[in-house]
Amino acid sequence: MRYKENFKKGMVRLIISTGISYKKLSELTTISQPTLKKWDDEYRQECLDEKKRETERLKKQEEESMRCTAWHQYGSGAGRFE
């Protein structure tokens, strides 16, 4: 059976995020350990890079959200002395 690239990357993301062994994942999926290792070798760096980019994007989004919250909390200063 030929698996799609997205599926293979999904298996690698699962390995990375959970630390599941090739043996256990093989038992759960019936995909051979050598195949899982091959996918891990092939896609690990790409998946790690994607995870890093997503983490950075979420961090920027959170920082922007905090700036907006602070601005709304303290306002522009208009009407403070009325």
Secondary structure by P-SEA (a helix, b strand, c coil): ccccaaaaaaaaaaaaaccccaaaaaaaccccaaaaaaaaaccaaaaaaaaaaaaaaaaaaaaaaaaaaaaaaccccccccc
